[in-house]
Amino acid sequence: KVYESVADLPESLTYDFVIVGGGTAGNVVANRLTEDPDFSVLVLEAGVSNEGVLDSMVPFSTFVIGLLGPNIFDWSKSDYLVFTKFNAEILNSADYTTIPQTGLNGRVLSYLRAHMLGGCSSHNAMFYTRGSADDFDRYARLTDDAGWSWDNVLPYFFKNEKLSPPADHHNTEGQFDPTVHSTRGITSVTLGGFQWPIFNHHVIQTTKELPDVFPFNLDMNSGKPLGLGWLQSTIGGGMRSSSATSYLADEFVRRENLHVLLHAQVTDLVNLSNTTGEVSFGGVRFLQGSSQFTAKAQKEIILSAGSVGTPNILMHSGIGDRNVLGPLGIPTVLHLPSVGQNITDQPSFGASWSVNFNQTLDAIIQNATRFNEAFAQWNQSHTGPFVIKAATHIAWLRLDSNSSIFENHPDPSAGPHTPHIDGGPGPGGGGMGVAGHVGAGLAVVTPLSRGSITINSSNPLDPPVIDIGLLQNDFDIFAMREALKRAQQFFSAPVWQDVIIGPTQDFENITTNALDEIIRNSATPTLHLVGSAAMSARDATHGVVNPDLLVKGIGGLRVIDASVLCAYSGRDICCRRKRSGFDKATVDVNRHNIDGMSASVRCVEYIKVYMIFPNAPSEADAVWSGPSGLCALTNEHQEDGITACGAVVHAGVRTTQSQKQSSASVSQNRKMPCT
Ligand SMILES: Cc1cc2nc3c(=O)[nH]c(=O)nc-3n(C[C@H](O)[C@H](O)[C@H](O)COP(=O)(O)OP(=O)(O)OC[C@H]3O[C@@H](n4cnc5c(N)ncnc54)[C@H](O)[C@@H]3O)c2cc1C
């Protein structure tokens, strides 16, 4: 049952499992655990109910916008009016705002995270895209756990997914591959349930006219996403399917062993003990309004407060870098410097073209009569234009393998079937201009930029310091320019020539520098933040959780949200390779891809150093050799920092003597060997 107030909870706040965060991941685990009637589970969710929130139900983009930004449904607001059955009071909550982003010309952004049951699945864009098989196989390799491989994860995608007919019940033959889907899971997934005939015809015709660039892909969720295919969304019966509507549907949430408490903001973990020889926490402290409570977990505490919330709670509980916690007066329970480090998000950018037809989203948005008709239709039958968000298809594309960017950067993709960029063409111009626009939402899906979540106060209600590091790495801005070129190529296919009037903004007749400025001034994060409590192999000293998602060095504490998805650094790969007997003599230095792990180019560069200086002359020696060899880092706080690792490597590899010497002296005192 879902409760509004602690006072209503039937038990004494003692449960087998306490789950922190009733978001996308948290509700799945709450559901699965309570399949066993012997387990009792409490979910603590800081946010509000999703019940009856129209903007979270109607898929059309105009509605969800109402949830994004400074309101009670999102964390990008510092004060919430908390309504419970008994009182209404202000809870001083976290304000998710980034620090000035250097890659975005110093812009400060609200960092959107849902503050409601269902988490971001209650207010996201509902694109259902699984990632590539390469991605999961790389997780498996880097965690040394085959359980993360595509073949082993696929049954869980099936367990999750309930493929449902589109709202208009159109014939979907040729629009997806039924063999890679399940109709028996819990989250509804569907193809677009409203047709935009002119637009759809033109998109598919483009795959025929430009098959080398935009080959048609029958199903982008097969593990091989490259190409252009029909978008699948987490929608069912014309309504959003979130973890709140699916995993906490009536049939599940009525289980007696499942309690979900709203307006319960967790501050930290408490009741530290060391009875089993391993430190563990027995309780979760939370606030409801101004009252403080502790929920006890007899078996496990499960963190699922999201990629910002989870590291924030860990650090306020004394799990993090002692060099950060100490000066704030937070006693270090476990020195785990990877907490909040090496995070990444994918940058996005939009482009639009005006067209001479009126079958577009903005033609509805800007016409009150059409809007009201569409809304009436949705209200009556959950059909019509409001059953889809904005995009109709997605193109997943790779950069050309001979792109100049690969001369200086590793290929960050997980393998040859993994895209670098994506473009979601849709019959809307992103709200730009007057009616009659089509457009593409572009994103770099393998960014090399990294950021961090950290804290600068011992008060858990103070906002965390969010640095998403967007577009700091040259690779990312290059890839974004390429994404834009592909969009231009797309809309210049012969089929579009009769309908396109012109681009809304001229990106073609400007210099690269001017284009970069436009991108940096307007790019935004896709809000796909990962890596703030990254998993790594059991024996790795970096990372936060083991492949089974238990926090390293703490008993009975697990992280299960998007924080655990690791954003790889050169060091991860170098250290893994080192441990598995990697030897310089066996490496082809010209290969920028070892075992399909392209970030390992940094290992290649390490090896280059050995090759160039086989007898380890002083400067190379200072940079590279530690007690156990290969890993040299500039900064303990950035144990996983790709920039730190990369900077040293690049300085070592590049030619000038002064560069080598300066990098040698910088790293000499700070190098950290692999274990
Ligand atoms: C606007 C937007 C659009 C997106 N579009 C897509 C898309 O189309 N497709 C896609 O695949 N992904 C999309 N994403 C990303 C995706 O939604 C997220 O990666 C995913 O939902 C994260 O799930 P999670 O369980 O890690 O965290 P969340 O779903 O954010 O869950 C965290 C939960 O914990 C709660 N919480 C946080 N701190 C505390 C605390 N201290 N105490 C108690 N509770 C707390 C939060 O309120 C929240 O309910 C989008 C994200 C956003 C924000």
The ligand as a Gaussian input file, in Angstrom:
#p B3LYP/6-31G(d) Opt

LIG

0 1
 C       13.329000      14.444000     -18.552000
 C       13.984000      13.083000     -18.740000
 C       13.809000      12.389000     -19.935000
 C       14.394000      11.142000     -20.100000
 N       14.083000      10.391000     -21.201000
 C       14.450000       9.094000     -21.262000
 C       13.967000       8.244000     -22.290000
 O       13.178000       8.646000     -23.135000
 N       14.384000       6.959000     -22.303000
 C       15.235000       6.464000     -21.344000
 O       15.584000       5.267000     -21.403000
 N       15.704000       7.255000     -20.367000
 C       15.305000       8.532000     -20.282000
 N       15.722000       9.314000     -19.250000
 C       16.631000       8.727000     -18.261000
 C       15.939000       7.722000     -17.362000
 O       14.619000       8.146000     -17.081000
 C       16.761000       7.579000     -16.071000
 O       18.067000       7.186000     -16.398000
 C       16.173000       6.525000     -15.143000
 O       14.799000       6.717000     -14.975000
 C       16.882000       6.600000     -13.801000
 O       16.324000       5.648000     -12.942000
 P       16.827000       5.526000     -11.446000
 O       16.039000       4.441000     -10.811000
 O       18.292000       5.449000     -11.444000
 O       16.482000       6.920000     -10.766000
 P       15.101000       7.684000     -10.634000
 O       14.078000       7.142000     -11.542000
 O       15.413000       9.133000     -10.710000
 O       14.633000       7.325000      -9.156000
 C       15.177000       7.904000      -8.005000
 C       14.072000       8.082000      -7.003000
 O       14.644000       8.316000      -5.734000
 C       13.971000       9.392000      -5.095000
 N       14.932000       9.992000      -4.172000
 C       16.053000      10.699000      -4.489000
 N       16.681000      11.090000      -3.353000
 C       15.954000      10.597000      -2.327000
 C       16.099000      10.674000      -0.923000
 N       17.108000      11.334000      -0.342000
 N       15.166000      10.072000      -0.157000
 C       14.133000       9.391000      -0.709000
 N       13.931000       9.318000      -2.038000
 C       14.847000       9.901000      -2.838000
 C       13.554000      10.304000      -6.230000
 O       12.528000      11.168000      -5.870000
 C       13.175000       9.279000      -7.307000
 O       11.835000       8.899000      -7.210000
 C       15.202000      10.597000     -19.069000
 C       15.400000      11.300000     -17.895000
 C       14.778000      12.523000     -17.707000
 C       14.960000      13.248000     -16.396000

